[in-house]
Amino acid sequence: TIHKDNNNVSVVHKNEANTLPGHFYAIEKDGTVLGNISFQNGPVGEVGVNGITNEALIAIVIHRTKILNDMFPSSYNELALHSLCGALTAFEARTKDRVKRQVEGQNKI
């Protein structure tokens, strides 16, 4: 378990066979799986698209937080949005740099 909230909803890292860590997660409540998240596993150039990206997940959380903040304005929401947008910008800049260096979609630094 890598996170547990005040409602006892847990995020559980799943180690799948023949994969590197950090690709599969389950969201659980009292042992019941509420959902799964599968991240891209392997370079797109080699294995194709087979999961979501960090950018996609962050974009979802940004969208949801904006909706919630419209309904229930809060300085905490604003701070979270600022941080999430910064994280998305950083990931997008990383991708642009990898494209420029012609290593995007490959297991190369």
C-alpha positions, 0 to 999 in steps of 0.5 A: 500500500502506497497511500491510504486516505481518511475513508480507508481507500488504498492505492496498492502497487502491484508487481506484475510478472515480467514488468518493471515496478511502477506500472500497475496499481489497484485502488481498493476499499476493504479488500474490494478493488474499486479500479485499476490503473495500468501505465504504459509498459515499455517504449511506445516505439517498441511495444505500442501504446498499452497504458496511460501516461503520467500526463494523462492521469495528471490531466484527469486530476486537473480537470476534476479539481477545476470542476470541484473548485468551481463548486467548492472554491478553496485555497487548497484546491488552488494550491493543488491546481498550481502544483498539478499544472507545474507537474504536467508542464514538467512532464511535457517539457521532458517529452519535448526534450526527448523528442528533440534528442530523438530518444522518445519512445525508446528505453534510452536516457 
